[in-house]
Amino acid sequence: MGIFRKWLTHRRIHQQQQQQQQPGNDPSPTGGQAQQMPLLSMDLDANVEWIRTRLEASPDLILRHLSHPQRPDLRLALAYIDGLVDTVALQHMIAELFQQIELEAGSPMNAAGFYQSLLNRKLTVGGLREIEDMESLLICMFNGATIVMVQGNRLAISADTIGGEMRGVEEPSTQTVIRGPKEGFTENLRTNTALIRRKIKSPDLRIDTKLIGKQTHTNVAILYLKGVVKNRYVEEVHKRLDAIQIDGILESGYIEELIQDSTFSPFPTIQNTERPDTAAAALLEGQIVIIVDGTPFVLIAPFTFFKFFQSSEDYYQRYDIASFLRIIRFVSFIVAMLLPSLYIATTTFHQEMLPATLLISLAAQREGVPFPALLEAMLMEITFEVLREAGVRMPRVIGSAISIVGALVLGQAAVQAGLVSAAMVIVVSFTAIASFVIPSVNMSAAARLIRFTLMLLAATLGLFGIMSGLMVVLIHLAGLRSFGAPYLAPISPLIPGNLKDIFIRVPWWAMVKRPLFLSQNQNRQPRMHKPSPPDDNNS
């Protein structure tokens, strides 16, 4: 028993030492987030010195003192970060403070009264809030606020002077439309929320904010329509965001990967967009929009499989044209997944399925090709992926040269050299074009990943391998969830009333209900009859 007791004691000490060595459990004053931020002091000089020491006299830290020679007790200091504030608003506020000090210099007002006067009546800048600890002071300052500290007061004022150089509202570069709004989100969170407010002028639009990232303290906004969205989706989004413990968030892709349902699935369960009209439409459907400060791409959740094939332009043009284009997208998705694997399977195992004339033509083309169909297809697909990545990464000025070299030089030269057949070049080219038809880049990437797997199955088992792979994909899709919503809804489970906006789009007057699996209030509009011309006999 003594040996066992010694072993337990040694193990307990070892565990305590390991916990103390972890960064989050550092007991020292500089141990990451374990450091306790102090409260503001009544001594103005002590507060200013703490800020200067904490930021190690950073060159972009501006500290400015304001006082009056006749009233040394009426002193205040301003603290802000150069480049993050609106200089016009800041200069106006400084002029107001100088004027107020001059007015109060001859009055018997003490420091507490002077502070309350500034807070309640004298400062005319937009948003004001009181701060009592240094951590909140630093966060507000890094968000573009100007801190006003008064001698003899334990509270400071955070004045909303957010500004600096920011990109204006421009046309989206990744989701262009022929007919529709031409404005896109920017890197400023407040600008993005205002773009949505302009489209949904409803008091039921809720905006919840969070700070995520131990070092970046990134502002994240959660938008939803109260009374339309299901409360369990809102609770689930808050739960997943609150569970994030990371040092920094630089783009919405961080959030997307940390809160999505199935990390190892090729299919996306969260959509990203830089179009305010798409985000507003999602809110009206009962979905939730997540906006991350510093990126123009906002997240939409929950998001189901069939919504990835819908474009915002579908709702701005005639329903028949929109339905035709939507069917084209579904067909293109199937082509992007299956065409190379079908070519490999038919030319390798199932030649009897081809017409004699086509079979003779393909055999003649492949006569001088030294590689099997799988290796030939892999070579062409990987070459195209390299060209695609090179076209994205290279400067726009010379990016067009990549397409010319890839399409004309490599393709034609490869056929003439006998490395690949002309039919394979056609198959790979049409597959690439089909992948560009899909509106969502994430869903297009999923088709590309599945394509390579189906090519391997086609080369080993033929059509049986392709069908087996498609069955696995279908079973995987049926088991996916997006924040609890079935990924294949309204097909699985079948909701007949929500099929009006899946493979086709019916006219707007016929879309009376919202999606049942997304919203708690399904009534979009009252039921109405199809419009018809007036009766001339009654005129």
N, C-alpha and C positions, 0 to 999 in steps of 0.2 A: 504493500500500500504506500510506503514511503517513496519508493521509486516512481510509482504512478502519480503521486502528488507532486513530486519534483518535475515530472514530465509535463503535467498540466500547467504548473507555474511557469516553466520555461516557454511553453507554447503561448501562454497569455502575454508574457513580456514581448515575445517575438511579434505577435500580432499588433500590439500597441506601438512598437517601433515602426512597423510597416505603415500603420495609419498615420503616424506623425511625419513619415517621409513623403506622403502624398501631397501634391501641390495644394489641394483644396483644404488640407488639414494642417497647414503650416502654422505653428503657434506664434511665430515671430511677428512683429508689427508690420512687416512687409510681405506677409504671406498671402499674396493674391487677394481674393475676395474676403478672406478672413479678417482683413484689416478693418477696424471699426472707424467709420468716418465721424469726426467730431461735430458738435453743434456749433453754431455761430456764437461768437463772443460779443459782449457789449463794447469791447475795445475795437475800434475801427482799424487801427494800425495792425493789431494782431490778426484780424481776418485777412487783410491785404497781404501781410507777410506769409500767412499760411498758403494762400493761393499762389503767390510767387514761388514759394519753396516747393509746393506740390508739383507745379509745372516746370520747375527748374528754370525759371526766367525765360520761358519760350519766347522767341522773337515775335510770334503772332499774338501773344497775350498783351492786351492794352489795359493798363491801370491808370485811371485819371482821378485826381483829387479836386474837389470843389469846396471852397470855404469863403468866409468873409472875415476881414481883419478885425472888425468890431465885435463879432460873435464867434470866438474860437470853438464854442461848444456846438455850433451848427455846422458840422462838417459831414461831408458824404464822399463816397468814392464810387466810381464806375468801373466795371470789369467786363470785358468782352473779347471775343476772338476776331482779329482782323481778317476780313474776307468772308465771314459768315453773317455779317450784319448788313442791314440796309443803311448806307451812309447818310442818306437824306433824312430818314426817320431818326437816326442817331443825332445828327446835328440839330434837328428841331427839338429833340428831347433835352439836349445839353443846354440849348438856349432857354428852354422853359425852366430848367433847374437853376441856372444863373439868375434868372429874373425872380424866381421864388425866394432864393437866398437873400437877394437885395431887399425884397419886400418884408421878409421876416426878420431882418437884421435889427430893426428898431422896435420890434415887439417883444413882449416877455415870454413868448412861446418857448417851451423846452424841447428836448430832442424827441420825446415820445409824441408830442403834439405835432412837431414838424414832420415826423414819419407818417402819421395818420393823415395829415394834410396832403402829403405827396400821393399817398395810396388812394385816397378817396376822391380828391378833387383836382389836384394840380397836374398830375401826369396825364396827358391826353393820348398817349400811345395806345395802340390797339388792345392787346391782352396783357393783364397784370395778374401776378400770383405771388403769394408770400412763400418764402423759403426759410426753413429753420435749421437745416443741416448742410454740411459741406458737400455731401454726395449729390443731393438734389441741385445744389448751386452749380457744380461742375457739369452735370448733365444738361441743365438748362443753357449754360453758357456754350457748350459744344453743339447745341441745337440752334444756335444763332440768337439767343436772347442776350440782353444787356442787364447786368446785375447792378442794382442800386443799393449800396450799404450806407447806413446812417450811423454816426457816432452815438453811442449810448443806447442802442436798440439791438435786441437779440434776433430780430427778423430782418430779412433782406427782401427786396422787390425784384422780381424777374419780369422785365419788360419785353414784350414780343417785338423784336426788331429783326426778324429773320429776313435775310436778303443775300447779297453776294451774286456772283456770276452763275447763272443757271440757263440751261437750254430751254428755249421757248417751245410752245406747242407746235408740232409739225406733223406732216402726214406720216402715218406708220410705214415703215420700210419693209416689214415682213408679211403684212396682211393687207395688201392693196385691194381695192374694189373699184369697179367702173362707176357704179352708182351707190352713193352713200356718203356719210360724213368723212371728211379728210383730216380730222384731228386725231392725234394719238397721245398716249400718256407720255409724261416726262419723268425725269429723275427726282422730282420734288413731290413728296407725299401730299402736301396740302393742295398743290395744283391738281393732282390726280383726283383727290376727293371732290374738289370743286367741279371738275369736269363731269363727274357722275351726278353731283347735286344739280347741275344745270339740266340734266336729262330727267332726273327723278325728283320732282319738286314736291316731295311728300314728307310730312312729319314722321311717318313710320319708318323712314330710312334711318337705321341705327349705325353708328360708327364707334366701335370699341378700339382702344389703342393699347399697345403693349410695347415694352422695351425688351428686346431680345439681344443677347450677346454681352458677355461679361466685359469685353474690352470696347466693342463698337457701340453698344447701347443703341442699336438700330430701332427706329420707330416702325412699328407694324400696325396697320389698321385692318380691322375686320368689319366688313360692311354686309348688312342683310336687311331685308324688309320685314319688320315685325308684323305678325299676323298672316304672312305668306309663307315664310320659311318654317320648316319643322324645328321645334325647339331642341330636339335631340341632336340635330346636325350642328346647331350653334354651340351646344355644350361640348360636343365631341371636338370641334375645332379649337375651342378654348382649352380643353384638356390637353390636346396634343401640342399646342403652342406653349402652354405652361410647362410641359415636360421637357422642353428643349434646354439643354445645358451646354452651351458652346461658347467659345471665346469671341466669335465674331460672325456677323451675317453681312455679306457684301452684295448679295443678289438674291432674288426670289428663288433661284434654283436651290439654294441652301435649305430654305423653308420647305420647298416641294419635296426634296429627298428625305427630310427629317420627319415629315408628317404623312407621307403617302402610305397606302395600305400594304401594297406588295412591292417590296424593294427589288426583288429578283425576278419580277415579271417584265417581259418586253413591252407590255401594253401599259400606257400611262393611265393613271386614275385621277390625275389633276390636270386641268387645262391651263395654259398660260396665254395671255393675249396682251396686245398693246393698243387695243381699240376700246375707247370708252363706251361706244354703242353696244359692243359685244358684252362688256361687263354689266351695263345697265339692263340688257335683255336677260342676262343670267339672273340678276336680282329679281326681276319681275317673274321669273319662272320658279323662284323659291330656292335659288342657289346662294352660296356665300362667296364673296369676293375678298381676297386677301391682298392688300397693297403693302409693299415693302419700300421704305424710303431708300432712294439711291438707284432705282432701276425702273425703266418704263414698262416692264413686263409684270402684270398682276396675275394672281392665281385665282382660279374658279373651282369650287368644290361644293358638293360632290359632282362628279362628271362621269357620264356613262358612255359606253362604246359608240352608240349611234350618233351621239352629239358631236363626236370628233369629225364627222363627215358633213356637218352643217356649217355653212358660211353666213356671215351677217348679210351678205348681198342677197341671199335666198329670200329674205323678207322685204326687200326693197324693189323687187321686180315681179312680173306676173308669175302666178303660181305654177302655170304649165311649164314655163321655161325653167323655173327653179326646180321643179320636180324632175325634169329631164336631166339637168346638170347634176342633181344629186344621185340619180341612177348611174350616171357616167362615173361619178366618184367611187361608188361601191364596186362597179365593174373594174375600175382602174386599180383599186386596192387588191382585188382578187388576181388581176393580171400581174401586179407587182410582186405578189407572193408566189404565184404558181407557174408563170410562163417558162422561166429557165428550167425548172424541175420537170415540167411536162415535156419539154424538148429533149432533155436527157433521157427520160424514161421511154419515150416513144422511139427515139433513134437507137437506144441500146437494147431494150427488151421487147418492145411492142411494135416492130416494124409493120406487122400485118394490119395495124390500125390505120396506116397511111395509104392514100391512093397511090397506085403504081407509078403514075407520072411524077408525083411529088417525091416518092421514095427514090426513084432513079435520079432525080435532080439533087437530092440531099446526098445520096451515095457518091455522085460524081464530084460534088463539092468537097466531101470529106476524104476523097481518095488520097490526096497528097498531104493531109493534116497528120502530123506524127503523134498527136495527143488523143487520148480518149475524150469522150464528150464531157465528162465531169471536169477533167483538168482544163479543157478548153473553156468551159463556162466559168470556172473559178478564175482563170487567168483574165478573162475579159471583165468579170464583175469586180475583181480587186483593182484592175487598172482603172475602171470607171470610178470606183470609190476614191482612189488616189487623185484622179483628176477633179472630182467634186470637191475634195478637201483642199486641194491646191487652189481652185478657183475661189473658195471662200476666204482663204488666208492671205492670198496675194493682194496687193493694192488694186483698187478698181481700175486704175489707168491701164494696167497690163493684164488685168484679169481676163479680158476677152481673148487674149492671145492663147490662153490655156484651152479654151473651147475649140479654137481653130486648129491648134496642134493636135488635140485629142481626137477631134472628129475627122479631120482630113488626113493628117499625116499618119498618126498611129493606126487608125482604123484601116485606111486604104493600104498602108504599107504592110500591116499584119496579114491582110488577105492575100496580097501579091506575094509575100514571102512564104505563104503556105503554113503559117503558124495557127491560124484560125480560119474557119469557113465563113463565107459571106452570110449564110443563114444565121450563124451564131451572132454576128455583128448586128443583124436586124433584130434578133430576139433580145439581146442585151440593151440595144438602143430603145426599143419600144418599152421594155420593162422600166428603164430609167425615166422615160417620159411619163409613163403611167404613175410612177411614184411621186412626180411633181404635181399631179392633179389633186392629190389628197390635201385638204386645207390645213390640217394639223401636221406640223413638222414631227412631233413626237409619234404620231400614228404612222407616218411615213417611215420613220426610223424602225418602228416595230415590224413593218412589212419587210424591210431590208434585212433585219436580223433573222426573221423566220425563213426568208428566202434561202439563205445559205444552209440552214438545217434541212429544209425540204430537198435541196439539191443533193445533199449527201444521202438522204433516204431514197431518192429516185435512182441514184447510181448503184445502190445495193439491192433494193427490193422492187424497183420499178413503180408502177402505179399503186401496188399494194403498200409500198412504203409511204407514198404521198398521202394516201387515204388514212393510213395509221397516224401519220404526223398531224393531219388535219383533225382527226378525232381527238388527239391529245390537246391540240390548241383549243378546240371547242369545249372540251371538259374543263380546261384551265379557265376559259372565259366565263363559263357558267359558275365557277366557284369564286370569281373575283368580286370584291366589294369596294365601293368608293365611299368611305365614311359611313358605312352601313347600308348604302343604297346598292341594290343588285346591279352588276355591271352591264348585263344584257337586257335590263328593263327598257321598254315594256314588252319585249319578246319573251323573256324568261325572268320572272313570271309574266304570263300573258295578261296584258291590260288592254282590251280592245279599244276602249275609249281614247287611249293615248297614241294610237297608230296613225293619226292624221298628220303627224309631223316627223315621220321616221324615214321611210324609203321615198316617200313623196311628200309634198306640202299641199294641203288643201287650201282653198281661199280663206282669207282672214275672217270673213263672216261666219265660216264653219268651224273655226277653232274656238270653241266656247270654253273649254276646260283647260286648266293648267295640268302639267304632269302629276299624276296621283302619287307617284313614288318620291316626289321632291317637295311638294308644297302641301300645307295643311288647309289652305283655302283654294279649292279647285276652280272657283268661278272667276274666269277672266273677263267675260262680258255676258250680257243677257242673250238668250237665244233669239235669233232673228231670221227672217226669211231672206232668200236670195233676192237681191235688187232686180227690179224689172222696169221696163219703160212705162210711163203713165198711159192710161187708156184715153185715146183721143176722143172716144164717144162721150166721155164724161166731162170734157173740157168746155 
